[in-house]
């Protein structure tokens, strides 16, 4: 076993591999769920950002999604045409336009997230309560370490 900065590399390799596999499965299951809705995976991600963080500009949304501004504009156009979001001019600076999540967009996000959680509940059926709490704690810790500046 090799160490790098005090971390067992074999362990890091295994964690990376498992996270990659888990991420792929979650993405695949998420796409299955989205087939029952009129939104695409990128639209779901955009709606999720708005749901979790509130109104934001197209620039903010494109930065969060790692998309070009023009791509995000097209995405927002389609969502606006489907009555999922609405563009709202800032009251204090008319040059600023924020994207606002509408009721239908919120309903879809809540339903899809609920179905994703139901799927995960079926996966976790064979886990003990202690294992689920420990998994959650460790995932939260990993997430916090990953977002450190």
Protein Blocks (a to p, Z undefined) as FASTA:
>chain_A
ZZeehiafklmmmmmmmmmmmmmmmmmmmmmmmmmpcbdfklmmmmmmmmmnopadfklm
mmmnopafklmmmmmmmmmmnopaccdddfklmkbccddddfklmmmmmmmmmmmmmmmm
mmmmmpcfklmmmmmmmmmmmmmmmmpZZ
